[in-house]
Amino acid sequence: MSTTAPSTRTHDDEYEAMLRTLSEGSVHVHFDPYEDIAWDAPEMQIDPADPRWILSADLDPLGATAWYQAQPRERQIEIGRWRVTNAIKVGGAFESILIRGLMHYAMGLKNGSPEFRYCLHEMTEECNHIQMFQELVNRTGTDVPGMRPTFRAAAPVLGFVGGYLPVLLMVGILAGEEPIDHYQKSILREGAEMPPAVLRTMEIHIAEEARHISFADEFLRLRIPRMSRVQRLGLSIAFPVIMRWLAGEIMTMPRTIKKRFAVPDDVYREAFWHSPHSQRVMASYFGDMRALATDVGLMNPIAKRVWNRLGIGGAPSLYRGEPDRRAKLVA
C-alpha cells in the first residue's frame, strides 16, 4: 500500500503533465538559428555605424548616464554596439553553464523520468541559442570578450556542482535567465530601436525561454515545500544572493570595454549599480522571482532584509512578465 499522501501524488501528476506539455511544445514550436533567421537578407545586414546601436536611456544603465549622452553620436553608436554585442556573447556563455548543469543532472535520472526528456529538449534549444548568439556576434565584427575573467574561469565548476545540487541549479538558471528575458521583453514592449538581426534573435530567445523559465519555476515550486525548515531558511537567504550575483555577472559591462572607451570610474560605478536609476533597473529584473519566493515561503523577515540590502527588493509581480512599473524598494 502506498504511503504517498494524495496531495503529493496530485502535485507530482500535475508536474509531470506540465513536463509533457513543455516537451510537446519543444517538438512542435522550435527554432533553428540557420533556418529561421534570414542572415543574408538585405534588411538583416549589420551596419557597425547603425544609429540603432545607441543605448536606451530608459533600459540601459550606461545609456542613462550623462557621460554617455554627452558623447559624440558616432561614439555613442560604437559604445552601444560593444555593450549590446558583449551582452549577447555573455548570454551564450551562460547557456553553456546551464547545459553543463542540466546534462549532469539529467544523466542521473531514473529510466522513464519525464524530466529527462524535457531537460534534453531544453539543452537542444540552448545549443541553438548559443549558435544563434555567436553567429550574431560574428556578423557584428565586434571582438567582444564576453564573460568577466573570474566568472569565465568558474563556469565549468558551476555547471558541474549544479548537477549535484539541482535546487540551487534551478535558482541559478532563473537568476541568469530572468534579467536577460526581462531586458529583451522590455526592448520589444517599448519598441526600442535595435538592428533587425538583434531583434530577431531576441524574439526567438524570448519564445523558447518561456518554456525554460516555466520548468525551473515549477521545479522549485514542487521541491522547496518538501525541504526541511532549516533547508528552507538557508535557501531563503541564498536565493537573493544568487539572484544578485548572477545578474551582476551577466548585465555588467566588463572592465576591458570600460578601459577601451575610457569610461570614468565614477560613471562606471553610477551605471553598475550605484545610481538610483541603475538600482531600479536591477531591482526590476526580479519581480517574478520575488513572487516565486513569496509563494514558496522563502520571503521571510530575514530574507526580505537580504533582498533589500542587495538592492533587489520590491513588490512581487502580480503576473508573470509584468512590466517593471511596480519595482520599488520594500520599506
MARMARVO-872781 format. One record per residue: residue in three letters; x negated, y negated, z negated of N, C-alpha, C, CB in turn. Coordinates in steps of 0.02 Angstrom, whole numbers, plus 50000, padded with zeros to 5 digits. Each point is the difference from the previous one (the first is absolute). Glycine has a CB too. Layout:
<rs>
R;ala;X;Y;Z;X;Y;Z;X;Y;Z;X;Y;Z
...
</rs>
This chain:
<rs>
R;met;49958;50060;50000;50042;49940;50000;49956;49938;50000;50092;50062;49939
R;ser;49924;49890;50105;49959;49940;50005;50007;49956;49938;50011;50005;50125
R;thr;49933;49966;49854;50001;49953;49944;49996;49928;50024;49946;50086;49928
R;thr;50057;49904;50138;49996;49932;50027;50066;49965;49989;49916;50036;50085
R;ala;50081;49903;49887;50061;49962;49987;50034;49983;50065;49950;49953;49895
R;pro;50118;50046;50106;50036;49983;50061;49980;49933;50029;50094;50067;49958
R;ser;49895;49883;49998;49982;49934;50025;49933;50001;50034;50066;49948;49909
R;thr;49887;50094;50065;49934;50006;50031;50007;50032;50069;49946;50008;49887
R;arg;50095;50047;50117;50010;50032;50065;50031;49951;50050;50013;50110;49943
R;thr;50034;49850;50033;50031;49951;50045;49949;49950;50026;50108;50013;49937
R;his;49850;49962;50018;49948;49952;50022;49952;50032;50049;50010;49942;49890
R;asp;49971;50121;50097;49954;50035;50045;50033;50010;50068;49946;50057;49903
R;asp;50118;49963;50097;50035;50011;50063;50005;49935;50040;50066;50093;49946
R;glu;49949;49852;50020;50005;49935;50034;49933;49979;50028;50093;49967;49924
R;tyr;49854;50047;50039;49933;49983;50022;49981;50041;50062;49967;49971;49882
R;glu;50048;50093;50117;49984;50042;50057;50042;49981;50061;49969;50092;49922
R;ala;50092;49888;50067;50042;49977;50056;49970;49936;50031;50102;50051;49947
R;met;49874;49904;50010;49967;49940;50024;49939;50016;50041;50042;49939;49900
R;leu;49918;50110;50076;49940;50020;50037;50018;50027;50069;49943;50026;49892
R;arg;50110;50014;50112;50021;50026;50065;50022;49944;50046;50035;50107;49945
R;thr;50000;49843;50027;50022;49943;50041;49940;49961;50027;50106;49993;49932
R;leu;49845;49995;50024;49940;49964;50021;49961;50039;50053;49994;49946;49887
R;ser;50001;50120;50103;49964;50041;50049;50035;49998;50068;49959;50073;49907
R;glu;50107;49933;50093;50036;49997;50063;49993;49931;50032;50082;50085;49957
R;gly;49916;49863;50002;49988;49934;50026;49933;49994;50034;50072;49954;49912
R;ser;49877;50078;50058;49933;49999;50031;49999;50036;50067;49950;49995;49885
R;val;50092;50057;50121;50002;50037;50063;50035;49960;50055;50001;50107;49935
R;his;50054;49860;50047;50043;49969;50050;49986;49925;50010;50085;50085;49972
R;val;49884;49882;49980;49986;49928;50007;49927;49990;49980;50121;49966;49976
R;his;49835;50037;50072;49930;49990;49987;49968;49964;50059;49996;50104;49928
R;phe;49944;49871;50061;49966;49958;50050;49931;50027;50014;50066;49900;49962
R;asp;49913;50093;50100;49932;50017;50020;49964;49934;50018;50035;50117;50042
R;pro;49905;49872;49930;49968;49936;50011;49981;49987;50073;49958;50008;49886
R;tyr;50038;50045;50155;49981;49990;50069;50058;50009;50049;49887;50038;49969
R;glu;50170;49984;50007;50059;50004;50042;50049;49944;49986;49985;50124;50005
R;asp;50017;49853;49934;50052;49952;49980;49974;49929;49993;50056;50093;49941
R;ile;49882;49896;50077;49973;49932;50004;49969;49992;50070;49977;49994;49873
R;ala;50048;49957;50163;49976;49988;50068;49937;49957;49996;50118;50008;50048
R;trp;49827;50023;49930;49939;49962;49987;49976;49959;50060;49969;50089;49918
R;asp;50041;49938;50141;49973;49967;50060;50049;49953;50035;49927;50098;50013
R;ala;50133;49895;49959;50049;49954;50030;49974;49928;49994;50095;50079;49971
R;pro;49919;49879;50078;49974;49931;49997;50018;49963;49936;50009;49998;50123
R;glu;50053;50010;49854;50021;49963;49940;49968;50026;49936;50108;49977;50057
R;met;49860;50083;49947;49969;50029;49940;49925;49985;49997;50087;50089;50002
R;gln;49888;49876;50048;49928;49985;49999;49984;49952;49944;49994;50019;50125
R;ile;49950;49993;49842;49982;49960;49941;49952;49946;50020;50017;50100;49925
R;asp;50002;49839;50059;49959;49941;50014;49969;49977;49935;50074;49966;50098
R;pro;49860;50035;49896;49968;49977;49938;50017;49929;49982;49909;50078;50023
R;ala;50109;49881;50026;50016;49930;49988;50075;49987;49994;49896;49970;50060
R;asp;50144;50083;49933;50072;49993;49995;50017;49962;49935;50017;50108;50065
R;pro;50020;49836;49940;50017;49962;49940;50044;50038;49951;49990;49898;50068
R;arg;50039;50158;49954;50042;50040;49955;49959;50037;49948;50081;50013;50093
R;trp;49852;49983;49911;49958;50027;49947;49998;49955;49938;49931;50056;50087
R;ile;50092;49883;49919;49998;49953;49944;50042;50028;49942;49984;49902;50079
R;leu;49987;50096;49862;50032;50030;49941;50060;49960;49977;49889;50047;49967
R;ser;50162;49989;50012;50061;49968;49973;49985;49969;49932;50073;50082;50063
R;ala;49948;49856;49927;49991;49967;49935;50047;50029;49948;49965;49896;50058
R;asp;50089;50136;49963;50048;50029;49953;49981;50071;49980;50089;49929;50051
R;leu;49885;50111;49996;49991;50071;49988;49928;50020;49984;50094;50018;50075
R;asp;49858;49941;49945;49930;50018;49988;49969;49952;49949;49991;50047;50117
R;pro;49979;49980;49830;49972;49956;49948;49943;49957;50024;50034;50085;49918
R;leu;49926;49939;50129;49947;49957;50028;50030;49947;50046;49918;50095;49992
R;gly;50132;49925;50047;50033;49952;50044;50034;49943;49963;50016;50093;50079
R;ala;49999;49918;49857;50034;49949;49960;49952;49947;49973;50086;50085;49970
R;thr;49848;49928;50032;49953;49954;49969;49991;49937;50043;49941;50097;49947
R;ala;50048;49847;50020;49988;49937;50035;49936;50005;50042;50058;49937;49908
R;trp;49893;50100;50067;49937;50008;50038;50013;50031;50068;49937;50012;49892
R;tyr;50102;50042;50109;50013;50033;50064;50040;49955;50046;49998;50111;49943
R;gln;50052;49856;50030;50042;49957;50041;49963;49940;50027;50097;50038;49934
R;ala;49847;49943;50035;49960;49943;50022;49948;50020;50053;50016;49948;49888
R;gln;49976;50118;50125;49952;50022;50049;50023;49983;50071;49965;50093;49923
R;pro;49988;49897;50124;50020;49990;50070;50041;50059;50025;49896;49931;50020
R;arg;50147;50057;50027;50046;50051;50024;49963;50063;50023;50080;49910;50035
R;glu;49865;50081;50001;49962;50058;50024;49972;50041;49942;49971;49936;50104
R;arg;50010;50029;49842;49973;50035;49942;50056;50037;49963;49910;49914;49990
R;gln;50148;50056;50006;50057;50034;49969;50017;50064;50038;50045;49890;49961
R;ile;49953;50107;50105;50014;50059;50040;49949;50055;49987;50053;49927;50088
R;glu;49883;50055;49911;49948;50050;49990;50003;50031;49931;49928;49937;50080
R;ile;50082;50022;49869;50005;50026;49932;50061;50046;49995;49944;49897;49953
R;gly;50112;50081;50075;50061;50039;49998;49992;50067;50035;50065;49895;49996
R;arg;49900;50106;50061;49989;50062;50036;49958;50049;49958;50008;49938;50110
R;trp;49941;50036;49859;49958;50043;49958;50039;50025;49939;49898;49938;50039
R;arg;50140;50018;49931;50038;50018;49940;50053;50054;50016;49981;49884;49953
R;val;50058;50105;50100;50053;50048;50017;49970;50066;50024;50075;49904;50031
R;thr;49873;50092;50010;49970;50061;50026;49968;50041;49944;49980;49942;50109
R;asn;49989;50024;49844;49970;50037;49944;50054;50034;49958;49904;49919;49998
R;ala;50152;50047;49991;50055;50031;49963;50025;50063;50035;50033;49887;49955
R;ile;49969;50111;50112;50020;50058;50038;49950;50057;49991;50058;49925;50084
R;lys;49878;50058;49918;49947;50050;49990;50005;50032;49931;49926;49936;50079
R;val;50086;50023;49870;50007;50025;49932;50061;50045;49995;49945;49897;49955
R;gly;50110;50085;50078;50059;50042;49999;49986;50070;50026;50070;49897;50015
R;gly;49893;50107;50039;49982;50065;50026;49956;50040;49952;50008;49953;50114
R;ala;49945;50013;49854;49957;50034;49952;50040;50025;49940;49904;49927;50036
R;phe;50144;50034;49942;50042;50023;49944;50039;50063;50020;50009;49882;49958
R;glu;50015;50119;50104;50036;50060;50023;49956;50062;49995;50069;49928;50077
R;ser;49866;50064;49934;49955;50057;49996;49995;50027;49929;49935;49954;50096
R;ile;50068;50002;49854;50000;50022;49930;50064;50038;49985;49929;49901;49967
R;leu;50126;50072;50057;50065;50033;49991;49999;50070;50029;50058;49888;50004
R;ile;49914;50119;50057;49998;50065;50032;49958;50049;49959;50013;49945;50112
R;arg;49929;50033;49863;49958;50044;49960;50039;50026;49939;49898;49937;50037
R;gly;50135;50017;49928;50036;50020;49940;50058;50045;50015;49967;49894;49949
R;leu;50072;50089;50102;50058;50042;50017;49979;50069;50024;50063;49896;50030
R;met;49884;50107;50010;49977;50066;50024;49978;50044;49942;49965;49948;50108
R;his;49998;50022;49846;49977;50037;49941;50060;50025;49960;49895;49930;49995
R;tyr;50154;50027;49995;50060;50019;49963;50040;50053;50037;50004;49885;49950
R;ala;50007;50105;50114;50044;50045;50039;49972;50071;50004;50038;49902;50066
R;met;49896;50104;49939;49971;50066;50008;50004;50041;49936;49924;49954;50086
R;gly;50096;50016;49859;50010;50036;49938;50072;50019;49987;49902;49941;49956
R;leu;50143;50040;50090;50071;50015;49991;50015;50073;50015;50028;49881;50029
R;lys;50026;50144;49941;50020;50069;50012;50032;50008;50069;50017;50014;49876
R;asn;49981;50048;50148;50034;50015;50063;50074;49982;49994;49918;50093;50024
R;gly;50109;49879;50029;50071;49982;50000;50015;49932;49972;50022;50118;49990
R;ser;49928;49846;49986;50013;49934;49971;50019;49950;50055;49919;50024;49907
R;pro;50139;49942;50087;50018;49949;50050;49954;49939;49997;50118;50039;49993
R;glu;49847;49952;49951;49951;49946;49995;49943;50010;50050;50030;49984;49879
R;phe;49951;50079;50131;49944;50014;50045;50015;49974;50070;49970;50101;49932
R;arg;50089;49918;50093;50017;49978;50068;50001;49924;50004;50067;50105;50018
R;tyr;49966;49862;49934;50004;49927;50005;49931;49968;49995;50115;50005;49951
R;cys;49843;50019;50003;49933;49971;49992;49961;50004;50065;50001;50032;49879
R;leu;50005;50025;50156;49965;50006;50065;50028;49953;50052;49976;50119;49973
R;his;50090;49872;50028;50029;49950;50045;49972;49930;49984;50106;50069;50010
R;glu;49892;49914;49927;49976;49934;49981;49927;49991;50019;50082;49997;49906
R;met;49877;50053;50083;49930;49994;50018;49990;49992;50075;49971;50068;49899
R;thr;50071;49967;50140;49997;49993;50072;50014;49928;50020;50036;50119;50014
R;glu;50016;49852;49956;50017;49931;50015;49946;49952;49978;50120;50029;49989
R;glu;49848;49986;49954;49947;49955;49977;49939;50005;50046;50041;50014;49881
R;cys;49945;50045;50146;49945;50005;50049;50015;49956;50061;49975;50117;49961
R;asn;50088;49884;50061;50020;49957;50056;49993;49927;49982;50079;50088;50038
R;his;49936;49894;49900;49993;49930;49979;49927;49979;50001;50102;50011;49929
R;ile;49853;50034;50049;49929;49983;50001;49977;49989;50072;49981;50067;49895
R;gln;50040;49976;50151;49983;49990;50070;50028;49935;50027;49997;50124;50016
R;met;50065;49862;49966;50033;49938;50023;49964;49939;49974;50109;50060;50004
R;phe;49874;49940;49932;49966;49942;49971;49931;49992;50030;50064;50016;49893
R;gln;49899;50039;50115;49932;49994;50026;50000;49977;50073;49964;50089;49921
R;glu;50085;49936;50118;50006;49977;50069;50012;49924;50002;50044;50113;50034
R;leu;49998;49863;49922;50013;49929;49997;49938;49961;49980;50119;50024;49971
R;val;49845;50000;49979;49938;49967;49979;49951;49998;50058;50017;50039;49881
R;asn;49975;50017;50154;49953;50003;50056;50018;49949;50053;49980;50121;49977
R;arg;50084;49872;50037;50022;49956;50054;49995;49926;49982;50075;50090;50039
R;thr;49921;49895;49896;49989;49930;49982;49928;49978;50012;50090;50011;49914
R;gly;49864;50038;50091;49930;49983;50008;49970;49969;49938;50022;49984;50119
R;thr;50009;50028;49823;49978;49970;49937;49970;50054;49956;50089;49911;50008
R;asp;49847;50084;49979;49963;50052;49964;50008;49991;49924;49917;50008;50095
R;val;50143;50004;49881;50015;49989;49929;49972;50057;49957;50105;49936;50032
R;pro;49879;50050;49905;49971;50051;49957;50051;50048;49969;49911;49920;49976
R;gly;50151;50059;50017;50051;50041;49967;49995;49996;49925;49997;50076;50097
R;met;50004;49982;49870;50000;50002;49927;49938;49966;49970;50066;50107;50006
R;arg;49944;49868;49934;49943;49975;49963;49954;50058;49981;50069;49903;49955
R;pro;49865;50086;50040;49952;50056;49993;50015;50048;49943;49917;49925;50049
R;thr;50099;50049;49892;50010;50044;49942;50060;50046;50011;49951;49913;49926
R;phe;50102;50059;50101;50060;50040;50012;49988;50052;50055;50072;49903;49964
R;arg;49890;50078;50087;49984;50047;50053;49961;50059;49973;49999;49906;50084
R;ala;49955;50080;49870;49960;50054;49971;50042;50046;49957;49900;49925;50002
R;ala;50151;50046;49965;50043;50039;49955;50054;50038;50036;49977;49917;49912
R;ala;50038;50067;50150;50057;50027;50036;50001;50077;50002;49999;49897;50068
R;pro;49947;50137;49950;50004;50073;50002;50015;50031;49931;49920;49997;50095
R;val;50053;49973;49853;50012;50026;49932;50072;49989;49980;49881;49977;49970
R;leu;50147;49966;50047;50069;49985;49982;50048;50050;50032;49971;49878;49990
R;gly;50017;50137;50074;50043;50049;50033;49995;50069;49969;49989;49934;50104
R;phe;49950;50087;49879;49989;50066;49971;50033;50005;49932;49892;50009;50062
R;val;50097;49942;49895;50028;50002;49933;50076;49996;50003;49896;49946;49954
R;gly;50131;50015;50094;50072;49993;50006;50035;50066;50011;49981;49888;50045
R;gly;49985;50160;49987;50031;50066;50011;50012;50038;49937;49944;50002;50108
R;tyr;50017;49984;49839;50010;50032;49936;50050;49962;49956;49883;50044;50007
R;leu;50128;49893;50008;50044;49958;49959;50055;49971;50045;49905;49972;49920
R;pro;50143;50069;50101;50048;49978;50051;50043;49940;49980;50002;50116;50039
R;val;50014;49879;49896;50040;49941;49980;49960;49936;50011;50062;50070;49914
R;leu;49875;49931;50065;49958;49941;50011;49986;49989;50075;49947;50018;49887
R;leu;50049;50037;50150;49992;49994;50073;50058;49962;50030;49936;50107;50002
R;met;50126;49911;49978;50059;49966;50027;50004;49928;49977;50059;50109;50003
R;val;49920;49877;49936;49998;49931;49977;49950;49961;50043;50030;50034;49882
R;gly;49912;49996;50131;49950;49968;50042;50024;49989;50071;49913;50051;49929
R;ile;50123;49998;50098;50027;49993;50068;50047;49940;50003;49990;50124;50019
R;leu;50054;49871;49931;50047;49943;49999;49962;49934;49989;50090;50075;49956
R;ala;49858;49927;50003;49961;49938;49987;49967;49975;50063;49980;50038;49883
R;gly;50002;50007;50162;49970;49978;50062;50050;49985;50055;49903;50067;49970
R;glu;50150;49974;50033;50048;49991;50054;50046;49940;49990;49996;50123;50017
R;glu;50024;49865;49921;50049;49947;49987;49975;49931;50021;50043;50069;49906
R;pro;49896;49910;50076;49978;49933;50022;49997;49993;50076;49935;49992;49895
R;ile;50040;50060;50138;49997;49998;50073;50070;49996;50030;49892;50065;49998
R;asp;50152;49978;49978;50068;50003;50025;50036;49934;49988;50003;50124;49980
R;his;49989;49849;49959;50033;49937;49984;49976;49943;50045;50013;50039;49881
R;tyr;49921;49958;50129;49970;49947;50041;50026;50006;50072;49898;49998;49927
R;gln;50102;50062;50100;50021;50009;50069;50075;49985;50009;49910;50085;50015
R;lys;50130;49937;49938;50071;49985;50004;50013;49925;49995;50025;50111;49949
R;ser;49937;49855;50010;50008;49927;49993;49984;49965;50066;49971;50008;49878
R;ile;49977;50015;50156;49982;49970;50064;50057;50009;50051;49878;50022;49976
R;leu;50149;50039;50028;50053;50012;50048;50065;49965;49980;49948;50110;50027
R;arg;50066;49889;49908;50062;49970;49976;50000;49925;50012;50009;50089;49913
R;glu;49934;49879;50077;49996;49927;50007;49981;49978;50070;49971;49994;49880
R;gly;50018;50053;50165;49984;49982;50069;49934;49966;50007;50120;49992;50020
R;ala;49832;50026;49938;49934;49968;50004;49967;50016;50067;49988;50007;49874
R;glu;49976;49945;50153;49966;50009;50064;49939;50045;49991;50040;49887;50038
R;met;49958;50168;50000;49943;50046;50001;49992;50026;50071;50019;50033;49878
R;pro;49920;49987;50142;49992;50030;50066;50045;50061;50007;49882;49959;50004
R;pro;50148;50052;50055;50047;50055;50009;49973;50069;49982;50050;49932;50089
R;ala;49887;50082;49925;49973;50065;49982;50000;50011;49925;49929;49996;50103
R;val;50058;49951;49859;50001;50004;49927;50071;50014;49977;49902;49922;49991
R;leu;50146;50042;50036;50070;50009;49980;50024;50070;50016;50020;49879;50018
R;arg;49960;50149;50039;50023;50067;50018;49973;50052;49951;50005;49966;50121
R;thr;49932;50028;49860;49973;50047;49951;50036;49994;49933;49888;49996;50057
R;met;50130;49943;49924;50036;49990;49938;50069;50033;50003;49939;49892;49982
R;glu;50096;50100;50074;50066;50031;50007;49996;50075;49991;50034;49907;50077
R;ile;49917;50124;49955;49993;50073;49995;49982;50020;49929;49964;50005;50120
R;his;49990;49959;49850;49977;50016;49933;50058;49995;49950;49885;49959;50029
R;ile;50153;49988;49975;50057;49990;49954;50050;50057;50008;49984;49876;50005
R;ala;50031;50143;50057;50050;50052;50013;49981;50067;49967;50030;49943;50108
R;glu;49907;50075;49898;49979;50065;49973;49982;49996;49926;49959;50030;50113
R;glu;50017;49913;49865;49983;49994;49929;50063;50002;49956;49899;49934;50031
R;ala;50158;50052;49997;50062;50005;49961;50009;50071;49973;50052;49908;50069
R;arg;49931;50141;49972;50003;50070;49977;49948;50014;49947;50044;50034;50112
R;his;49895;49942;49899;49945;50014;49954;50013;49969;49931;49921;50005;50098
R;ile;50103;49935;49902;50016;49966;49937;50057;50035;49965;49960;49890;50047
R;ser;50090;50132;49991;50057;50035;49970;49977;50065;49966;50076;49951;50087
R;phe;49878;50084;49945;49975;50063;49971;49964;49987;49935;49990;50048;50115
R;ala;49963;49905;49885;49962;49986;49938;50047;49975;49945;49898;49974;50069
R;asp;50150;49985;49949;50048;49973;49951;50040;50057;49968;50007;49893;50066
R;glu;50021;50151;49976;50041;50055;49973;49958;50051;49963;50080;49982;50094
R;phe;49859;50029;49928;49954;50045;49965;49992;49977;49927;49938;50025;50109
R;leu;50052;49909;49882;49991;49973;49933;50065;50001;49961;49907;49928;50042
R;arg;50148;50057;49990;50065;50000;49965;50017;50070;49974;50039;49906;50072
R;leu;49938;50146;49963;50012;50068;49979;49954;50020;49942;50038;50029;50116
R;arg;49899;49953;49889;49951;50027;49954;49988;49959;49936;49948;50048;50099
R;ile;50057;49887;49906;49984;49959;49941;50047;50015;49942;49958;49910;50076
R;pro;50108;50096;49934;50043;50016;49942;49984;50067;49966;50088;49934;50056
R;arg;49876;50110;49979;49982;50065;49971;49933;49999;49963;50064;50053;50093
R;met;49903;49890;49907;49937;49994;49964;50013;49990;49926;49944;49952;50103
R;ser;50006;50062;49856;50007;49989;49928;50002;49925;49986;49941;50109;49975
R;arg;50081;49872;49965;50003;49930;49981;49931;49968;50002;50100;50023;49928
R;val;49849;50014;50050;49932;49973;50000;49976;49989;50072;49975;50058;49890
R;gln;50039;49991;50153;49981;49993;50071;50035;49940;50032;49981;50124;50006
R;arg;50083;49868;49979;50037;49943;50029;49973;49934;49975;50101;50072;50010
R;leu;49880;49925;49926;49971;49939;49974;49935;49983;50036;50053;50023;49888
R;gly;49904;50027;50119;49937;49988;50035;50012;49979;50072;49945;50083;49927
R;leu;50102;49950;50107;50015;49983;50070;50030;49930;50005;50016;50122;50026
R;ser;50024;49859;49925;50031;49934;50002;49948;49944;50001;50100;50046;49940
R;ile;49842;49967;50029;49946;49951;50000;49957;50006;50063;49999;50002;49874
R;ala;49989;50061;50146;49959;50011;50060;50035;49976;50063;49949;50098;49944
R;phe;50118;49905;50057;50038;49984;50061;49985;49929;50024;50091;50078;49961
R;pro;49918;49870;49999;49985;49933;50026;49926;49989;50012;50099;49959;49940
R;val;49857;50074;50022;49928;49992;50011;49981;50026;50069;49979;50012;49877
R;ile;50047;50046;50142;49986;50029;50066;50030;49955;50054;49999;50116;49951
R;met;50062;49859;50037;50031;49956;50050;49957;49938;50014;50112;50040;49961
R;arg;49867;49928;49986;49961;49938;50009;49931;50014;50030;50061;49950;49902
R;trp;49908;50104;50076;49933;50016;50025;50001;50013;50075;49971;50047;49888
R;leu;50074;49997;50134;50000;50019;50071;50026;49943;50044;50016;50119;49966
R;ala;50031;49842;50009;50023;49943;50039;49943;49951;50011;50116;50014;49954
R;gly;49844;49976;49994;49942;49956;50007;49950;50026;50050;50016;49964;49883
R;glu;49971;50101;50115;49952;50029;50047;50024;49994;50072;49964;50080;49911
R;ile;50101;49929;50100;50026;50002;50068;50013;49930;50027;50051;50109;49974
R;met;49973;49846;49985;50022;49934;50025;49949;49945;49992;50114;50036;49973
R;thr;49831;49977;49993;49948;49948;49991;49951;50001;50057;50012;50009;49876
R;met;49972;49934;50151;49950;49995;50053;49931;50015;49972;50070;49914;50060
R;pro;49890;50129;49973;49934;50017;49973;49953;49940;50003;50017;50119;50037
R;arg;49933;49883;49920;49954;49943;49994;49955;49993;50062;50002;50015;49876
R;thr;49990;50038;50163;49962;49992;50061;50034;49952;50048;49956;50117;49986
R;ile;50110;49884;50017;50036;49953;50042;49999;49931;49968;50074;50092;50045
R;lys;49932;49905;49889;49993;49936;49965;49934;49966;50018;50071;50045;49905
R;lys;49876;49995;50094;49934;49972;50015;49995;49979;50073;49950;50072;49911
R;arg;50079;49968;50133;49997;49985;50072;50030;49932;50016;50006;50122;50025
R;phe;50049;49861;49941;50035;49938;50014;49987;49946;49948;50087;50066;50058
R;ala;49865;49946;49898;49980;49951;49949;50060;49975;49960;49905;49966;50073
R;val;50137;50081;49906;50057;49983;49958;49973;49980;49931;50079;50079;50065
R;pro;49936;49861;49911;49974;49980;49934;50025;50047;49945;49997;49881;50039
R;asp;49962;50125;49909;50017;50045;49944;50067;49983;49969;49878;50015;49978
R;asp;50135;49919;50012;50062;49981;49967;50061;50015;50045;49938;49911;49937
R;val;50053;50084;50128;50055;50016;50047;50013;50076;49999;49970;49900;50073
R;tyr;49976;50139;49926;50007;50073;49998;50037;50021;49936;49895;50013;50068
R;arg;50087;49957;49876;50034;50017;49937;50073;49978;50003;49891;49989;49937
R;glu;50121;49952;50090;50069;49976;50006;50043;50048;50041;49958;49883;49990
R;ala;50013;50141;50065;50039;50044;50044;50008;50070;49972;49959;49934;50096
R;phe;49990;50091;49867;49998;50070;49978;49982;50007;49927;49969;50033;50116
R;trp;50072;49962;49834;50071;49987;49998;50013;49955;49941;50029;50111;50054
R;his;49945;49827;49948;50001;49957;49941;50046;49940;50005;49886;50037;49981
R;ser;50140;49947;50078;50046;49944;50005;50071;50023;49987;49923;49943;50083
R;pro;50122;50012;49897;50070;50019;49991;50031;50032;50062;50010;49908;49918
R;his;49974;50066;50141;50028;50027;50061;49975;50071;50012;50008;49885;50048
R;ser;49926;50126;49947;49973;50067;50013;50024;50050;49948;49900;49948;50054
R;gln;50110;50030;49885;50025;50044;49948;50073;50019;50014;49922;49948;49917
R;arg;50116;50004;50109;50069;50016;50019;50001;50051;50057;50037;49886;49963
R;val;49917;50106;50085;49996;50048;50055;49984;50069;49974;49962;49909;50077
R;met;49988;50095;49877;49982;50065;49972;50059;50032;49963;49880;49961;49990
R;ala;50153;50001;49968;50057;50026;49962;50056;50023;50046;49970;49925;49904
R;ser;50037;50041;50153;50056;50016;50045;49993;50068;50032;50012;49880;50021
R;tyr;49927;50147;49980;49990;50066;50031;50035;50056;49963;49891;49959;50041
R;phe;50126;50031;49894;50018;50056;49958;50069;49998;49970;49882;50006;49975
R;gly;50165;49958;50057;50068;50001;49975;50030;50070;49999;50013;49885;50044
R;asp;49975;50154;50009;50026;50068;50002;49967;50044;49948;50023;49986;50122
R;met;49913;50002;49864;49964;50040;49951;50021;49982;49929;49903;50009;50079
R;arg;50114;49928;49910;50027;49982;49934;50068;50033;49989;49938;49890;50004
R;ala;50101;50117;50051;50064;50034;49995;49990;50074;49985;50051;49918;50079
R;leu;49900;50113;49955;49985;50071;49987;49978;50010;49928;49968;50014;50121
R;ala;49986;49944;49856;49976;50007;49931;50057;49992;49950;49888;49957;50036
R;thr;50157;49998;49978;50058;49989;49955;50045;50061;50001;49994;49876;50021
R;asp;50020;50151;50038;50046;50056;50006;49976;50064;49966;50037;49950;50107
R;val;49897;50061;49894;49973;50063;49972;49974;49991;49929;49971;50036;50115
R;gly;50043;49906;49855;49983;49990;49930;49928;49980;49986;50086;50080;49977
R;leu;49881;49891;50072;49930;49979;49991;49993;49925;49984;49967;50092;50077
R;met;50088;49872;49923;49996;49928;49987;50016;49986;49927;50032;49974;50120
R;asn;49925;50053;49836;50008;49988;49928;49967;49934;49981;50004;50125;49978
R;pro;50004;49851;49960;49971;49935;49981;49925;49996;50011;50090;49990;49917
R;ile;49873;50064;50069;49927;49998;50010;49985;49995;50075;49981;50068;49895
R;ala;50052;49973;50144;49988;49999;50072;50019;49933;50031;50021;50123;50003
R;lys;50034;49847;49973;50021;49936;50028;49946;49947;49989;50121;50031;49980
R;arg;49847;49971;49961;49946;49953;49987;49941;50012;50047;50035;49993;49880
R;val;49951;50070;50136;49946;50015;50047;50017;49974;50070;49969;50102;49932
R;trp;50092;49910;50090;50021;49974;50066;49990;49924;50002;50085;50093;50011
R;asn;49937;49872;49937;49994;49928;49999;49928;49977;49996;50112;49994;49946
R;arg;49849;50040;50012;49929;49981;49992;49962;50007;50065;50005;50035;49880
R;leu;50014;50014;50160;49968;50012;50065;50027;49954;50055;49981;50118;49966
R;gly;50070;49843;50017;50027;49953;50049;50047;50031;50050;49898;49936;49987
R;ile;50129;50123;49998;50046;50033;50047;50067;50015;49968;49902;50049;50059
R;gly;50113;49917;49885;50064;50008;49969;50054;49962;50038;49944;50014;49890
R;gly;50118;49999;50091;50055;49965;50032;50063;50042;49998;49920;49941;50075
R;ala;50131;50034;49955;50064;50036;50002;49994;50059;50048;50063;49895;49973
R;pro;49969;50161;50012;50000;50056;50047;50045;49984;50060;49979;50081;49906
R;ser;50007;49950;50150;50042;49992;50059;50070;50026;49986;49899;50011;50075
R;leu;50150;49955;49954;50069;50024;49995;50012;50057;50049;50036;49886;49965
R;tyr;49924;50117;50089;50005;50053;50049;49933;50005;50035;50125;49982;50016
R;arg;49861;50076;50014;49935;50011;50031;49989;49950;50057;50006;50122;49970
R;gly;49935;49848;50029;49983;49954;50053;50029;49930;49992;49992;50097;50073
R;glu;50034;49888;49867;50028;49933;49989;49946;49947;50011;50084;50047;49918
R;pro;49932;49899;50117;49951;49945;50009;49976;49974;49933;50053;49969;50108
R;asp;49890;49997;49891;49967;49982;49938;50025;49937;49967;49902;50056;50046
R;arg;50158;49922;49972;50025;49937;49971;50011;50006;49925;50055;49974;50109
R;arg;49950;50087;49864;50012;50009;49928;49936;50015;49962;50114;50040;50027
R;ala;49829;49961;50007;49937;50020;49967;49975;49944;49956;49972;50076;50096
R;lys;50044;49927;49841;49978;49950;49951;49971;50037;49940;50088;49917;50039
R;leu;49865;50051;49929;49970;50032;49941;50052;50009;49946;49889;49950;50028
R;val;50109;50109;49940;50045;50014;49945;49979;49960;49940;50022;50115;50043
R;ala;50027;49854;49923;49983;49960;49942;49979;50046;49942;50080;49910;50037
</rs>
